[in-house]
Amino acid sequence: MNDTLYTSFLLVAAVFLALGFLIMTFRILVGPNSLDRMIGLDGFIAMLQCALAVYICWTLDTTIANAMLVIALLGFISSISVARFRKRDGN
């Protein structure tokens, strides 16, 4: 594959991820209840992993793979803990 084309695809992916980060940040800050905020945080964590994967593709440096694993585990644990101990809003 041509290097310019490869870089262009990665740049387009990075731009879409940046837009997604803005949308998810809005959802986290403005969400009408705590469950919407948690869903926004899950989306944010998933997009952070995608952004790190794009960074790995861009630099061809795989040392961040361990950080991706830690982020995935923390996101999973936080989702499970919120789902387990969540109370209804407004009570």
C-alpha positions, 0 to 999 in steps of 0.5 A: 500500500502506498504510504501516502494513502495509508497515512491518509486513512489513518488521518481520517480515522483520527479525525472521526475519533476526535469528533467521537470524543467530543460527542461522548464528552458532551454525553458524559457532561450533559447526560440526563441521568447516571446511566447515560453518563456511564454509557458515555464513559463506556463509549469513551473508553472504547474510543480511547482503545481505538485511538491507541490502536490507530496510534499503534498503526501510525507509529508501528510501536506496540509498547502501548498494547499493555496500556490498552489491556489495562484500560479495557480491564478498568472499563469492564470493572467500572461498568460491572460495579456501576451496574451492580450498585446503581440506585435509581436517580431521584430517590 
